[in-house]
């Protein structure tokens, strides 16, 4: 059975222009690198509004889009797809992270 990667819960994500870091839109319409601070859309209409807000706040990011997430009983959110789990975890090599900080 295929996974439904669309999901009911969604967050807005993009990559920051200055350093390419993955960011998420929070409730104050600010881009944050912390998934736990992302504004979560809980239905389709809220997701549409969230994406519109993300596009309106896109001066410092590249191509905002929605990411399907799940939420556990403690309120922790996690992306559904492996690709988005990797993106949310951040850079995977310390050397690459050091270089991105150096040029930021």
ABEGO torsion letter per residue (X at the ends): XBBBAAEABBBBBBBBAAAGBBBBBBAAGBBBABAAABBBBABAAAAAAAAAAAAAAAAABBGBBBBBBBBBAAGBBBBABAAAAAAAAEBABAAAAAAAAAAX
